[in-house]
């Protein structure tokens, strides 16, 4: 399911975009959900990295699209942003917030689907490189390379990342499922390790960013095999 946010103060234009997405979904057999916001401020207030693509009108009351995109980009480096605008010169400014593209009003179905198809392609290419951490109050998206390891403490998970440690409710089994295929492997029942950050093995411990994480006897052979496969270029 691909989640799309539409920030558009013109109800008719917002409805047209929703119809275009619905039609494109039928034609491409892609599953989409849409949420509409009447201005940039309401989108920013509700944002917690829950969308994959944002269709953003540039000229809106309260908070314009460029300003809203700036706030969102600081929270979410992965979301795909496409601007909807009357003026092509906004496209250059869009590079400042890493916008994928822009669509000129009045929006035609052909030009819209070209951009949306490109956005979906980028999304599929990026998905495995990013993870959504279930932090307090929502989620935070970051590159999988910035997540060092996940630690289980009872019913709480500690996500050790480049930018700090984040706590969330959950189980290590659920975290393992969420990170499947991204190069993570459990070294014992309480630690899920990003193999990219294993700096070495000392005795019965994996060295990860200056921490010694115990490798349990029952998992040692599988962990070392996974690590060797990762280093050799084949992720387990």
BELKARA-V839762 format. One line per field, one symbol per residue. psi: psi as a letter, one per 20 degrees, with the letter a starting at -180 (. if undefined). burial: + if it has 24 or more other C-alpha atoms within 12 Angstrom, else -. Layout:
psi = ???
burial = ???
This chain:
psi = pppppoopiohggghgggggggghgghikqpqqqpppirhghgghiplkiqhppoopgoqrfprhggghgghhhhoihppppqpriphiihghhhhklqgaqppqppqgghghgghhhggggghhhgiiqqopmrpjcqpprqhhiogrpppncjqppoorhjappqqpaqhgghgghjpjjkqqpiaiipopohhjoirpodkqpooliqoppoqghigghghggghhghijop.
burial = -+++++++++--++--++-+++-++------+-+++++++++++-+++++++++++++++--+++++++++++-+++++++++++----++--+--+++++++++-+----++-+++-++--+---+-++++++-----+++++++++++++----+++++----+++++++--++-++--+++++++++++++++++--+---++++----+++----+--++-++--------+
